[in-house]
Amino acid sequence: MSNGFTYSYSASAVVGDEIDPATIELNGVTLDPSATYRITANSFVAEGGDGFGIFTEGTNRFSGAVDSEIFADYVGAESPLTPGPQDRITLIP
């Protein structure tokens, strides 16, 4: 999720109505459903993956490098990598 982007989700709502457009906000400002916005997504989602078929209807689409290639380049440039904190997950027996 992008920093400052919020919405309300109802798991019990009818498919397609789970998110109320009136609750979609960016930095506290409700987005206008009739306005045009530029978004960023990985190539899988941009091509309709995970049920995001609406993304294939976007106009002025731009494709950059494949996300896995960018990650591989980053690892190559920053190696050796040091893992972050290892206490983020608590295992409950």
Secondary structure, 3 states (H helix, E strand, C coil): CCCCEECCECCCCCCCCCECHHHCEECCEECCCCCCCCCCCCHHHHCCHHHCHHHHHCCCCCCCCCHHHHHHHHHHHHCCCCCCCCCCCCCCC
